[in-house]
Amino acid sequence: MTTEKPDVYSSAEYKRTRRAYVAECTFEYFVSLLVTDAYLSTLLHHMGISDAMVGIISSLISFAFLFQLFAIFAVRHIVNTKRASIIFHFASQLFFMSLFFIPFLPFGTEYKTVIVFACVLLAYFGNYLVTSVIYKWGMSFVDTHKRASFGAGKEMVSLISGMLFVLVMGFVIDKFAADGNVEGGFVFIGIAILFFSILDLISLLVMKNQKIEKSESADEPIFSVMKKLFCNKGFICLLIANVLWSVAVYMTNGFMGIYKTSPTELAFKVGEVQIINNVGCLCRFAVSKPFGKFSDKTSYATGILLGTTIAATCFILNIFTSPSARWLIYVYTVLYNCSLAAIHQNFFNITFDLVETKYFVQASSIKAALSGVCGFGASLVGAAILSRVQANGNSFMGIDMRGQQLLSAISAVLMIILVLFVLFVLRKQKKIEE
């Protein structure tokens, strides 16, 4: 983090960098929207990939967090933050773009599935290798006492623009489908990803660079860094909280995209799914700033408690979402999005409170990697449960129930455990004074 005096935060150079960072996050968000949920599910379903496999591929994002472990070693050798970030970040987005051209390859479904896995993993490798680096880089130009508020404002820009973006994209893709040109829609998405990847690249180029001789902890042996982190009770508690969150979320969320669009389930069109998502994003937009101020005023841990409580409620309600009560998907989406407004920024920012700044990248990488692997493991378990329930004719222990409803019940229990952990353990951890 910067060691300059607080008054530099009002300089033109710092203001320009903050604006560019907000823009970069927005364009990256656009790309992420096009490779998740209904868009990805529609692409994979078109290639003949099974529902269970669609859920696993959708959850590869959590497994790919493992790649952040490489950042522990990479950060020791990065001397030009901008150059490293641009190379790996832009390459990752090109792999995301490639996904939408796979249907045109002259291969069978099995080979295409392997290529999908490869593209997704390579894309997330490039992305997560520099995720913590870019976050630390961008936030170094923000007043330390205003991080939560700035993060909330940054998130609001992404959300409001993302709402308009997915609404337009959803109906454009539906138009392609209505004209019997589904693959034409895939080409359109691929071109859109390339366009926003270039805008993302330009934003990174505008940001003020961070040229350093070596990482702040480069002289310290990796074993010593790991020992200090894993002997840090606050970090261990944060690690446990992250793991519980990932397992609870990925147990269910990776299978909700196909649940929304499947003709035998909730049967929403892609455009309708985007309307549902926009309702959720609008609510997240509305609460982001108040939640950010709440966290700055109280603590990041208290903000996490708020988010996990809302998330537990949304999974409980999602147990009752079915074809006969599909309107509940709106309630689920709204509450889940509101929980994210309190979760994401606080999980990042609380790391600064519980870990020395010079170990931020290493701590964030370990946290993301472990929680990601556990989240992916949860998605594999979820896939097995979903397949079993579907094989039993959508019933569980004699009760008529969709697989996603059962998965939501499991997620609800895990989220309640997390709420209690945050309330009685994480909130009690002492902040590191530097």
TORDOLO-676835 format. One record per residue (C-alpha): x, y, z; residue in three letters; chain; residue number from 1. Coordinates in Angstrom, 2 decimals. Example, Ala and Ser with C-alpha at 12.3 -4.5 7.8 and 13.67 -1.06 7.14 Angstrom:
! TORDOLO-676835
[[12.30 -4.50 7.80] 'Ala' 'A' 1]
[[13.67 -1.06 7.14] 'Ser' 'A' 2]
***
This chain:
! TORDOLO-676835
[[0.00 0.00 0.00] 'Met' 'A' 1]
[[1.07 3.59 -0.53] 'Thr' 'A' 2]
[[2.97 5.27 2.26] 'Thr' 'A' 3]
[[2.34 8.81 0.98] 'Glu' 'A' 4]
[[0.47 11.36 3.04] 'Lys' 'A' 5]
[[-3.34 11.41 2.92] 'Pro' 'A' 6]
[[-3.46 14.72 1.00] 'Asp' 'A' 7]
[[-2.23 12.99 -2.16] 'Val' 'A' 8]
[[-5.61 11.25 -2.40] 'Tyr' 'A' 9]
[[-7.10 14.51 -3.69] 'Ser' 'A' 10]
[[-4.47 14.95 -6.42] 'Ser' 'A' 11]
[[-5.53 14.84 -10.07] 'Ala' 'A' 12]
[[-3.40 11.76 -10.71] 'Glu' 'A' 13]
[[-5.00 9.80 -7.87] 'Tyr' 'A' 14]
[[-8.51 10.88 -8.89] 'Lys' 'A' 15]
[[-7.85 9.83 -12.49] 'Arg' 'A' 16]
[[-6.56 6.46 -11.33] 'Thr' 'A' 17]
[[-9.60 5.88 -9.11] 'Arg' 'A' 18]
[[-11.93 6.67 -12.01] 'Arg' 'A' 19]
[[-9.99 4.34 -14.29] 'Ala' 'A' 20]
[[-10.13 1.61 -11.63] 'Tyr' 'A' 21]
[[-13.91 2.00 -11.35] 'Val' 'A' 22]
[[-14.17 1.77 -15.16] 'Ala' 'A' 23]
[[-11.94 -1.32 -15.25] 'Glu' 'A' 24]
[[-14.09 -3.07 -12.65] 'Cys' 'A' 25]
[[-17.21 -2.20 -14.64] 'Thr' 'A' 26]
[[-15.92 -3.59 -17.93] 'Phe' 'A' 27]
[[-14.62 -6.70 -16.19] 'Glu' 'A' 28]
[[-18.09 -7.10 -14.65] 'Tyr' 'A' 29]
[[-19.68 -6.96 -18.12] 'Phe' 'A' 30]
[[-17.43 -9.80 -19.29] 'Val' 'A' 31]
[[-18.17 -11.86 -16.17] 'Ser' 'A' 32]
[[-21.92 -11.44 -16.73] 'Leu' 'A' 33]
[[-21.59 -12.96 -20.20] 'Leu' 'A' 34]
[[-19.81 -16.10 -18.99] 'Val' 'A' 35]
[[-22.14 -17.00 -16.11] 'Thr' 'A' 36]
[[-25.76 -17.91 -15.36] 'Asp' 'A' 37]
[[-28.20 -18.10 -18.30] 'Ala' 'A' 38]
[[-25.65 -17.21 -21.00] 'Tyr' 'A' 39]
[[-23.24 -19.97 -20.04] 'Leu' 'A' 40]
[[-26.05 -22.45 -19.36] 'Ser' 'A' 41]
[[-27.60 -21.78 -22.78] 'Thr' 'A' 42]
[[-24.22 -22.24 -24.48] 'Leu' 'A' 43]
[[-23.44 -25.51 -22.71] 'Leu' 'A' 44]
[[-26.96 -26.87 -23.11] 'His' 'A' 45]
[[-26.78 -26.16 -26.86] 'His' 'A' 46]
[[-23.66 -28.34 -27.06] 'Met' 'A' 47]
[[-25.57 -31.22 -25.46] 'Gly' 'A' 48]
[[-23.85 -31.08 -22.07] 'Ile' 'A' 49]
[[-25.88 -32.59 -19.19] 'Ser' 'A' 50]
[[-27.48 -30.52 -16.42] 'Asp' 'A' 51]
[[-25.13 -31.95 -13.79] 'Ala' 'A' 52]
[[-22.07 -31.18 -15.91] 'Met' 'A' 53]
[[-23.40 -27.66 -16.59] 'Val' 'A' 54]
[[-23.53 -27.13 -12.83] 'Gly' 'A' 55]
[[-19.97 -28.39 -12.42] 'Ile' 'A' 56]
[[-18.64 -26.16 -15.22] 'Ile' 'A' 57]
[[-20.55 -23.17 -13.81] 'Ser' 'A' 58]
[[-18.84 -23.81 -10.49] 'Ser' 'A' 59]
[[-15.35 -24.04 -11.97] 'Leu' 'A' 60]
[[-15.00 -20.41 -10.93] 'Ile' 'A' 61]
[[-14.69 -21.61 -7.34] 'Ser' 'A' 62]
[[-12.13 -24.32 -8.18] 'Phe' 'A' 63]
[[-10.16 -21.79 -10.22] 'Ala' 'A' 64]
[[-9.60 -19.75 -7.07] 'Phe' 'A' 65]
[[-6.85 -22.32 -6.45] 'Leu' 'A' 66]
[[-4.86 -20.47 -9.09] 'Phe' 'A' 67]
[[-4.49 -17.55 -6.72] 'Gln' 'A' 68]
[[-1.90 -19.64 -4.89] 'Leu' 'A' 69]
[[0.43 -18.88 -7.78] 'Phe' 'A' 70]
[[0.12 -15.20 -6.86] 'Ala' 'A' 71]
[[2.00 -15.98 -3.64] 'Ile' 'A' 72]
[[5.07 -16.74 -5.75] 'Phe' 'A' 73]
[[4.35 -14.28 -8.57] 'Ala' 'A' 74]
[[4.08 -11.26 -6.27] 'Val' 'A' 75]
[[7.69 -11.83 -5.16] 'Arg' 'A' 76]
[[8.88 -11.17 -8.71] 'His' 'A' 77]
[[6.48 -8.51 -10.00] 'Ile' 'A' 78]
[[8.37 -5.24 -10.52] 'Val' 'A' 79]
[[5.79 -3.62 -12.83] 'Asn' 'A' 80]
[[2.24 -3.97 -11.54] 'Thr' 'A' 81]
[[0.60 -2.52 -14.64] 'Lys' 'A' 82]
[[2.42 -4.72 -17.13] 'Arg' 'A' 83]
[[1.81 -7.95 -15.21] 'Ala' 'A' 84]
[[-1.86 -7.12 -14.66] 'Ser' 'A' 85]
[[-2.48 -6.23 -18.30] 'Ile' 'A' 86]
[[-0.84 -9.34 -19.75] 'Ile' 'A' 87]
[[-2.61 -11.92 -17.61] 'Phe' 'A' 88]
[[-5.93 -10.11 -17.30] 'His' 'A' 89]
[[-6.37 -9.49 -21.03] 'Phe' 'A' 90]
[[-5.29 -13.04 -21.90] 'Ala' 'A' 91]
[[-7.90 -14.43 -19.52] 'Ser' 'A' 92]
[[-10.67 -12.47 -21.22] 'Gln' 'A' 93]
[[-9.61 -13.77 -24.64] 'Leu' 'A' 94]
[[-10.10 -17.31 -23.33] 'Phe' 'A' 95]
[[-13.58 -16.34 -22.10] 'Phe' 'A' 96]
[[-14.35 -15.04 -25.57] 'Met' 'A' 97]
[[-13.19 -18.35 -27.08] 'Ser' 'A' 98]
[[-15.92 -20.23 -25.21] 'Leu' 'A' 99]
[[-18.60 -18.90 -27.55] 'Phe' 'A' 100]
[[-16.86 -20.16 -30.66] 'Phe' 'A' 101]
[[-16.52 -23.76 -29.41] 'Ile' 'A' 102]
[[-19.93 -24.82 -30.87] 'Pro' 'A' 103]
[[-18.47 -24.22 -34.35] 'Phe' 'A' 104]
[[-15.65 -26.72 -33.87] 'Leu' 'A' 105]
[[-16.00 -30.00 -35.82] 'Pro' 'A' 106]
[[-15.90 -32.19 -32.69] 'Phe' 'A' 107]
[[-18.36 -34.25 -30.69] 'Gly' 'A' 108]
[[-19.84 -33.21 -27.35] 'Thr' 'A' 109]
[[-17.21 -35.06 -25.31] 'Glu' 'A' 110]
[[-14.31 -33.25 -27.00] 'Tyr' 'A' 111]
[[-16.11 -29.91 -26.82] 'Lys' 'A' 112]
[[-16.66 -30.45 -23.09] 'Thr' 'A' 113]
[[-12.92 -30.96 -22.59] 'Val' 'A' 114]
[[-12.19 -27.78 -24.57] 'Ile' 'A' 115]
[[-14.73 -25.87 -22.47] 'Val' 'A' 116]
[[-13.00 -27.04 -19.30] 'Phe' 'A' 117]
[[-9.61 -26.00 -20.71] 'Ala' 'A' 118]
[[-10.77 -22.53 -21.78] 'Cys' 'A' 119]
[[-12.53 -21.86 -18.47] 'Val' 'A' 120]
[[-9.53 -22.97 -16.41] 'Leu' 'A' 121]
[[-7.02 -21.01 -18.51] 'Leu' 'A' 122]
[[-9.25 -17.93 -18.37] 'Ala' 'A' 123]
[[-9.52 -18.07 -14.60] 'Tyr' 'A' 124]
[[-5.82 -18.85 -14.25] 'Phe' 'A' 125]
[[-4.89 -15.58 -15.94] 'Gly' 'A' 126]
[[-7.59 -13.68 -14.08] 'Asn' 'A' 127]
[[-6.95 -14.93 -10.56] 'Tyr' 'A' 128]
[[-3.19 -14.78 -10.86] 'Leu' 'A' 129]
[[-3.46 -10.99 -10.71] 'Val' 'A' 130]
[[-6.83 -10.45 -8.97] 'Thr' 'A' 131]
[[-5.33 -9.65 -5.56] 'Ser' 'A' 132]
[[-2.56 -7.64 -7.20] 'Val' 'A' 133]
[[-5.04 -5.43 -9.09] 'Ile' 'A' 134]
[[-7.23 -5.00 -6.02] 'Tyr' 'A' 135]
[[-4.29 -3.92 -3.87] 'Lys' 'A' 136]
[[-3.04 -1.68 -6.70] 'Trp' 'A' 137]
[[-6.40 0.04 -7.20] 'Gly' 'A' 138]
[[-7.22 0.43 -3.51] 'Met' 'A' 139]
[[-3.80 1.94 -2.78] 'Ser' 'A' 140]
[[-5.17 5.17 -4.28] 'Phe' 'A' 141]
[[-8.12 5.23 -1.86] 'Val' 'A' 142]
[[-8.10 6.82 1.60] 'Asp' 'A' 143]
[[-7.84 3.96 4.11] 'Thr' 'A' 144]
[[-10.77 5.37 6.08] 'His' 'A' 145]
[[-13.07 5.37 3.06] 'Lys' 'A' 146]
[[-12.45 1.93 1.56] 'Arg' 'A' 147]
[[-15.90 0.47 2.23] 'Ala' 'A' 148]
[[-17.69 3.55 0.90] 'Ser' 'A' 149]
[[-15.47 3.69 -2.20] 'Phe' 'A' 150]
[[-15.95 -0.04 -2.78] 'Gly' 'A' 151]
[[-19.72 0.40 -2.48] 'Ala' 'A' 152]
[[-19.69 3.29 -4.95] 'Gly' 'A' 153]
[[-17.55 1.28 -7.37] 'Lys' 'A' 154]
[[-19.95 -1.61 -7.07] 'Glu' 'A' 155]
[[-22.95 0.66 -7.68] 'Met' 'A' 156]
[[-21.49 1.88 -10.97] 'Val' 'A' 157]
[[-20.95 -1.71 -12.12] 'Ser' 'A' 158]
[[-24.42 -2.77 -11.02] 'Leu' 'A' 159]
[[-26.49 0.00 -12.59] 'Ile' 'A' 160]
[[-24.63 -0.20 -15.90] 'Ser' 'A' 161]
[[-24.63 -3.99 -15.73] 'Gly' 'A' 162]
[[-28.40 -4.01 -15.32] 'Met' 'A' 163]
[[-28.92 -2.10 -18.55] 'Leu' 'A' 164]
[[-26.27 -4.17 -20.28] 'Phe' 'A' 165]
[[-27.71 -7.62 -19.48] 'Val' 'A' 166]
[[-31.25 -6.45 -20.21] 'Leu' 'A' 167]
[[-30.28 -5.43 -23.73] 'Val' 'A' 168]
[[-28.07 -8.49 -24.24] 'Met' 'A' 169]
[[-30.77 -10.85 -22.96] 'Gly' 'A' 170]
[[-33.37 -9.68 -25.43] 'Phe' 'A' 171]
[[-30.85 -9.58 -28.28] 'Val' 'A' 172]
[[-29.97 -13.22 -27.61] 'Ile' 'A' 173]
[[-33.67 -14.12 -27.36] 'Asp' 'A' 174]
[[-34.17 -12.47 -30.78] 'Lys' 'A' 175]
[[-31.40 -14.62 -32.25] 'Phe' 'A' 176]
[[-33.06 -17.70 -30.72] 'Ala' 'A' 177]
[[-36.52 -16.71 -32.00] 'Ala' 'A' 178]
[[-35.05 -16.40 -35.50] 'Asp' 'A' 179]
[[-33.58 -19.90 -35.18] 'Gly' 'A' 180]
[[-30.04 -18.53 -35.11] 'Asn' 'A' 181]
[[-28.81 -19.50 -31.66] 'Val' 'A' 182]
[[-25.22 -19.84 -32.84] 'Glu' 'A' 183]
[[-25.36 -16.34 -34.31] 'Gly' 'A' 184]
[[-26.15 -15.17 -30.78] 'Gly' 'A' 185]
[[-23.00 -16.91 -29.53] 'Phe' 'A' 186]
[[-20.90 -15.04 -32.12] 'Val' 'A' 187]
[[-22.50 -11.78 -30.98] 'Phe' 'A' 188]
[[-21.59 -12.51 -27.33] 'Ile' 'A' 189]
[[-18.03 -13.41 -28.32] 'Gly' 'A' 190]
[[-17.60 -10.10 -30.15] 'Ile' 'A' 191]
[[-19.11 -8.22 -27.19] 'Ala' 'A' 192]
[[-16.61 -9.85 -24.82] 'Ile' 'A' 193]
[[-13.72 -8.79 -27.09] 'Leu' 'A' 194]
[[-15.03 -5.21 -27.20] 'Phe' 'A' 195]
[[-15.31 -4.84 -23.43] 'Phe' 'A' 196]
[[-11.98 -6.61 -22.93] 'Ser' 'A' 197]
[[-10.33 -3.88 -24.99] 'Ile' 'A' 198]
[[-12.06 -1.18 -22.91] 'Leu' 'A' 199]
[[-10.86 -2.97 -19.77] 'Asp' 'A' 200]
[[-7.33 -2.94 -21.19] 'Leu' 'A' 201]
[[-7.51 0.80 -21.86] 'Ile' 'A' 202]
[[-8.67 1.43 -18.28] 'Ser' 'A' 203]
[[-5.68 -0.44 -16.87] 'Leu' 'A' 204]
[[-3.36 1.57 -19.12] 'Leu' 'A' 205]
[[-4.78 4.84 -17.75] 'Val' 'A' 206]
[[-4.17 3.88 -14.11] 'Met' 'A' 207]
[[-1.04 5.18 -12.37] 'Lys' 'A' 208]
[[1.61 2.49 -12.36] 'Asn' 'A' 209]
[[3.28 0.95 -9.33] 'Gln' 'A' 210]
[[6.91 0.25 -10.11] 'Lys' 'A' 211]
[[8.68 -1.48 -7.28] 'Ile' 'A' 212]
[[12.04 -3.13 -6.94] 'Glu' 'A' 213]
[[10.57 -6.21 -5.28] 'Lys' 'A' 214]
[[7.60 -7.32 -3.24] 'Ser' 'A' 215]
[[7.42 -5.93 0.29] 'Glu' 'A' 216]
[[7.88 -9.47 1.60] 'Ser' 'A' 217]
[[10.16 -10.76 -1.17] 'Ala' 'A' 218]
[[13.16 -11.18 1.13] 'Asp' 'A' 219]
[[11.18 -13.30 3.54] 'Glu' 'A' 220]
[[11.10 -17.05 2.86] 'Pro' 'A' 221]
[[7.75 -18.45 1.78] 'Ile' 'A' 222]
[[7.74 -20.82 4.76] 'Phe' 'A' 223]
[[8.15 -17.87 7.13] 'Ser' 'A' 224]
[[5.27 -15.98 5.48] 'Val' 'A' 225]
[[3.02 -19.04 5.66] 'Met' 'A' 226]
[[3.93 -19.63 9.30] 'Lys' 'A' 227]
[[3.05 -16.06 10.27] 'Lys' 'A' 228]
[[-0.28 -16.24 8.45] 'Leu' 'A' 229]
[[-1.33 -19.62 9.82] 'Phe' 'A' 230]
[[-0.28 -18.67 13.33] 'Cys' 'A' 231]
[[-2.50 -15.61 13.05] 'Asn' 'A' 232]
[[-5.79 -16.45 14.77] 'Lys' 'A' 233]
[[-7.62 -13.62 13.03] 'Gly' 'A' 234]
[[-6.56 -14.89 9.60] 'Phe' 'A' 235]
[[-7.58 -18.47 10.44] 'Ile' 'A' 236]
[[-11.03 -17.26 11.52] 'Cys' 'A' 237]
[[-11.37 -15.29 8.29] 'Leu' 'A' 238]
[[-10.29 -18.37 6.35] 'Leu' 'A' 239]
[[-12.98 -20.51 8.01] 'Ile' 'A' 240]
[[-15.64 -17.88 7.31] 'Ala' 'A' 241]
[[-14.66 -17.73 3.63] 'Asn' 'A' 242]
[[-14.74 -21.51 3.29] 'Val' 'A' 243]
[[-18.19 -21.74 4.87] 'Leu' 'A' 244]
[[-19.48 -18.99 2.58] 'Trp' 'A' 245]
[[-18.12 -20.65 -0.57] 'Ser' 'A' 246]
[[-19.42 -24.11 0.32] 'Val' 'A' 247]
[[-22.89 -22.75 1.14] 'Ala' 'A' 248]
[[-23.10 -20.67 -2.05] 'Val' 'A' 249]
[[-21.66 -23.16 -4.54] 'Tyr' 'A' 250]
[[-23.72 -26.02 -3.17] 'Met' 'A' 251]
[[-26.70 -24.36 -4.85] 'Thr' 'A' 252]
[[-25.87 -21.43 -7.12] 'Asn' 'A' 253]
[[-24.08 -23.34 -9.87] 'Gly' 'A' 254]
[[-27.32 -25.19 -10.59] 'Phe' 'A' 255]
[[-29.71 -22.24 -10.52] 'Met' 'A' 256]
[[-29.01 -21.09 -14.09] 'Gly' 'A' 257]
[[-30.30 -24.30 -15.66] 'Ile' 'A' 258]
[[-33.14 -24.43 -13.09] 'Tyr' 'A' 259]
[[-34.38 -21.04 -14.28] 'Lys' 'A' 260]
[[-34.25 -21.78 -18.01] 'Thr' 'A' 261]
[[-35.12 -25.50 -18.21] 'Ser' 'A' 262]
[[-38.54 -26.05 -19.88] 'Pro' 'A' 263]
[[-39.35 -28.73 -17.28] 'Thr' 'A' 264]
[[-38.41 -26.56 -14.30] 'Glu' 'A' 265]
[[-39.03 -22.80 -13.95] 'Leu' 'A' 266]
[[-39.10 -22.32 -17.76] 'Ala' 'A' 267]
[[-37.93 -18.69 -17.94] 'Phe' 'A' 268]
[[-36.55 -17.30 -21.20] 'Lys' 'A' 269]
[[-33.05 -15.79 -21.20] 'Val' 'A' 270]
[[-34.48 -12.27 -21.43] 'Gly' 'A' 271]
[[-36.82 -12.98 -18.50] 'Glu' 'A' 272]
[[-33.89 -14.27 -16.45] 'Val' 'A' 273]
[[-32.10 -10.99 -17.08] 'Gln' 'A' 274]
[[-35.14 -9.06 -15.85] 'Ile' 'A' 275]
[[-35.08 -11.16 -12.67] 'Ile' 'A' 276]
[[-31.35 -10.57 -12.28] 'Asn' 'A' 277]
[[-31.83 -6.85 -12.88] 'Asn' 'A' 278]
[[-34.41 -6.65 -10.12] 'Val' 'A' 279]
[[-31.84 -8.20 -7.80] 'Gly' 'A' 280]
[[-29.08 -5.89 -9.05] 'Cys' 'A' 281]
[[-31.30 -2.84 -8.59] 'Leu' 'A' 282]
[[-31.86 -3.81 -4.97] 'Cys' 'A' 283]
[[-28.14 -4.44 -4.50] 'Arg' 'A' 284]
[[-27.49 -1.01 -6.01] 'Phe' 'A' 285]
[[-29.92 0.59 -3.56] 'Ala' 'A' 286]
[[-28.30 -0.93 -0.48] 'Val' 'A' 287]
[[-24.61 -0.87 -1.51] 'Ser' 'A' 288]
[[-23.84 2.65 -0.32] 'Lys' 'A' 289]
[[-25.79 2.36 2.97] 'Pro' 'A' 290]
[[-24.15 -1.01 3.65] 'Phe' 'A' 291]
[[-20.72 0.49 2.88] 'Gly' 'A' 292]
[[-21.27 3.38 5.29] 'Lys' 'A' 293]
[[-22.60 0.92 7.88] 'Phe' 'A' 294]
[[-19.39 -1.13 7.65] 'Ser' 'A' 295]
[[-17.16 1.96 7.84] 'Asp' 'A' 296]
[[-19.09 3.13 10.91] 'Lys' 'A' 297]
[[-19.22 -0.23 12.71] 'Thr' 'A' 298]
[[-16.74 -2.81 11.40] 'Ser' 'A' 299]
[[-16.15 -4.99 8.37] 'Tyr' 'A' 300]
[[-17.02 -8.06 10.48] 'Ala' 'A' 301]
[[-20.39 -6.57 11.38] 'Thr' 'A' 302]
[[-20.98 -5.91 7.68] 'Gly' 'A' 303]
[[-20.24 -9.58 6.98] 'Ile' 'A' 304]
[[-22.71 -10.57 9.70] 'Leu' 'A' 305]
[[-25.39 -8.51 8.00] 'Leu' 'A' 306]
[[-24.66 -10.12 4.63] 'Gly' 'A' 307]
[[-24.61 -13.70 5.89] 'Thr' 'A' 308]
[[-27.89 -13.21 7.76] 'Thr' 'A' 309]
[[-29.58 -12.00 4.57] 'Ile' 'A' 310]
[[-28.03 -14.90 2.61] 'Ala' 'A' 311]
[[-29.30 -17.46 5.13] 'Ala' 'A' 312]
[[-32.80 -16.03 4.72] 'Thr' 'A' 313]
[[-32.64 -16.20 0.92] 'Cys' 'A' 314]
[[-31.60 -19.88 0.88] 'Phe' 'A' 315]
[[-34.36 -20.76 3.33] 'Ile' 'A' 316]
[[-36.93 -19.15 1.05] 'Leu' 'A' 317]
[[-35.42 -20.77 -2.04] 'Asn' 'A' 318]
[[-36.35 -24.18 -0.63] 'Ile' 'A' 319]
[[-39.92 -23.36 -1.65] 'Phe' 'A' 320]
[[-39.11 -22.14 -5.19] 'Thr' 'A' 321]
[[-40.77 -24.57 -7.62] 'Ser' 'A' 322]
[[-42.62 -24.48 -10.97] 'Pro' 'A' 323]
[[-45.86 -23.82 -9.07] 'Ser' 'A' 324]
[[-44.24 -21.03 -7.03] 'Ala' 'A' 325]
[[-41.62 -19.78 -9.47] 'Arg' 'A' 326]
[[-42.26 -16.16 -8.42] 'Trp' 'A' 327]
[[-40.14 -16.94 -5.33] 'Leu' 'A' 328]
[[-37.08 -16.80 -7.57] 'Ile' 'A' 329]
[[-37.50 -13.01 -7.50] 'Tyr' 'A' 330]
[[-37.35 -13.01 -3.69] 'Val' 'A' 331]
[[-34.33 -15.32 -3.72] 'Tyr' 'A' 332]
[[-32.51 -13.19 -6.30] 'Thr' 'A' 333]
[[-33.23 -9.91 -4.47] 'Val' 'A' 334]
[[-32.07 -11.20 -1.08] 'Leu' 'A' 335]
[[-29.00 -12.94 -2.50] 'Tyr' 'A' 336]
[[-27.91 -9.77 -4.32] 'Asn' 'A' 337]
[[-28.44 -7.69 -1.19] 'Cys' 'A' 338]
[[-26.26 -10.12 0.75] 'Ser' 'A' 339]
[[-23.46 -9.68 -1.82] 'Leu' 'A' 340]
[[-23.56 -5.92 -1.25] 'Ala' 'A' 341]
[[-22.45 -6.59 2.33] 'Ala' 'A' 342]
[[-20.19 -9.57 1.69] 'Ile' 'A' 343]
[[-17.73 -9.03 -1.16] 'His' 'A' 344]
[[-16.10 -5.74 -0.22] 'Gln' 'A' 345]
[[-16.09 -6.58 3.49] 'Asn' 'A' 346]
[[-14.36 -9.93 2.98] 'Phe' 'A' 347]
[[-11.64 -8.09 1.06] 'Phe' 'A' 348]
[[-11.36 -5.13 3.40] 'Asn' 'A' 349]
[[-11.33 -7.11 6.64] 'Ile' 'A' 350]
[[-8.13 -8.76 5.39] 'Thr' 'A' 351]
[[-6.38 -5.40 5.88] 'Phe' 'A' 352]
[[-7.59 -5.43 9.51] 'Asp' 'A' 353]
[[-6.47 -8.96 10.36] 'Leu' 'A' 354]
[[-3.26 -9.30 8.30] 'Val' 'A' 355]
[[-0.20 -7.09 7.91] 'Glu' 'A' 356]
[[-0.42 -5.05 4.70] 'Thr' 'A' 357]
[[2.77 -6.57 3.27] 'Lys' 'A' 358]
[[1.13 -10.00 3.41] 'Tyr' 'A' 359]
[[-2.17 -8.89 1.84] 'Phe' 'A' 360]
[[-1.67 -10.59 -1.55] 'Val' 'A' 361]
[[-0.49 -13.84 0.04] 'Gln' 'A' 362]
[[-3.35 -13.85 2.55] 'Ala' 'A' 363]
[[-5.96 -13.05 -0.12] 'Ser' 'A' 364]
[[-4.57 -15.73 -2.43] 'Ser' 'A' 365]
[[-4.61 -18.45 0.24] 'Ile' 'A' 366]
[[-8.08 -17.41 1.36] 'Lys' 'A' 367]
[[-9.47 -17.43 -2.19] 'Ala' 'A' 368]
[[-7.74 -20.68 -3.16] 'Ala' 'A' 369]
[[-8.86 -22.73 -0.16] 'Leu' 'A' 370]
[[-12.42 -21.42 -0.18] 'Ser' 'A' 371]
[[-12.55 -21.91 -3.94] 'Gly' 'A' 372]
[[-11.45 -25.54 -3.83] 'Val' 'A' 373]
[[-13.93 -26.25 -1.05] 'Cys' 'A' 374]
[[-16.64 -24.46 -3.02] 'Gly' 'A' 375]
[[-15.89 -26.56 -6.09] 'Phe' 'A' 376]
[[-16.00 -29.70 -3.96] 'Gly' 'A' 377]
[[-19.44 -28.57 -2.76] 'Ala' 'A' 378]
[[-20.57 -28.19 -6.38] 'Ser' 'A' 379]
[[-19.47 -31.79 -7.11] 'Leu' 'A' 380]
[[-21.49 -33.00 -4.14] 'Val' 'A' 381]
[[-24.37 -30.84 -5.32] 'Gly' 'A' 382]
[[-24.16 -32.35 -8.81] 'Ala' 'A' 383]
[[-24.37 -35.86 -7.35] 'Ala' 'A' 384]
[[-27.36 -34.91 -5.20] 'Ile' 'A' 385]
[[-29.10 -33.24 -8.16] 'Leu' 'A' 386]
[[-28.59 -36.28 -10.39] 'Ser' 'A' 387]
[[-29.90 -38.60 -7.67] 'Arg' 'A' 388]
[[-33.04 -36.53 -7.09] 'Val' 'A' 389]
[[-33.72 -36.30 -10.84] 'Gln' 'A' 390]
[[-33.19 -40.06 -11.22] 'Ala' 'A' 391]
[[-35.82 -40.57 -8.51] 'Asn' 'A' 392]
[[-38.36 -38.58 -10.48] 'Gly' 'A' 393]
[[-37.79 -35.30 -8.61] 'Asn' 'A' 394]
[[-38.42 -36.75 -5.19] 'Ser' 'A' 395]
[[-36.41 -37.09 -1.98] 'Phe' 'A' 396]
[[-37.37 -39.58 0.72] 'Met' 'A' 397]
[[-40.82 -39.81 -0.81] 'Gly' 'A' 398]
[[-41.30 -36.03 -0.87] 'Ile' 'A' 399]
[[-41.88 -34.26 -4.20] 'Asp' 'A' 400]
[[-38.88 -31.96 -4.46] 'Met' 'A' 401]
[[-36.57 -30.62 -7.13] 'Arg' 'A' 402]
[[-32.85 -31.13 -6.62] 'Gly' 'A' 403]
[[-32.27 -27.38 -6.38] 'Gln' 'A' 404]
[[-34.74 -27.19 -3.50] 'Gln' 'A' 405]
[[-32.85 -29.83 -1.54] 'Leu' 'A' 406]
[[-29.53 -28.11 -2.29] 'Leu' 'A' 407]
[[-31.00 -24.82 -1.03] 'Ser' 'A' 408]
[[-31.92 -26.52 2.25] 'Ala' 'A' 409]
[[-28.32 -27.70 2.69] 'Ile' 'A' 410]
[[-27.00 -24.22 1.84] 'Ser' 'A' 411]
[[-29.39 -22.68 4.37] 'Ala' 'A' 412]
[[-28.05 -24.87 7.18] 'Val' 'A' 413]
[[-24.44 -24.05 6.28] 'Leu' 'A' 414]
[[-25.22 -20.34 6.10] 'Met' 'A' 415]
[[-26.85 -20.38 9.54] 'Ile' 'A' 416]
[[-23.67 -21.98 10.92] 'Ile' 'A' 417]
[[-21.66 -19.19 9.26] 'Leu' 'A' 418]
[[-23.89 -16.50 10.82] 'Val' 'A' 419]
[[-23.22 -17.94 14.26] 'Leu' 'A' 420]
[[-19.48 -18.18 13.57] 'Phe' 'A' 421]
[[-19.26 -14.55 12.47] 'Val' 'A' 422]
[[-21.36 -13.41 15.43] 'Leu' 'A' 423]
[[-19.46 -15.24 18.15] 'Phe' 'A' 424]
[[-15.94 -15.67 16.71] 'Val' 'A' 425]
[[-14.96 -13.45 13.75] 'Leu' 'A' 426]
[[-16.31 -10.25 15.32] 'Arg' 'A' 427]
[[-14.16 -10.87 18.41] 'Lys' 'A' 428]
[[-10.83 -10.81 16.53] 'Gln' 'A' 429]
[[-8.48 -7.89 17.21] 'Lys' 'A' 430]
[[-7.47 -5.48 14.47] 'Lys' 'A' 431]
[[-3.76 -5.35 13.64] 'Ile' 'A' 432]
[[-2.26 -1.92 14.23] 'Glu' 'A' 433]
[[0.52 -0.87 11.83] 'Glu' 'A' 434]
***
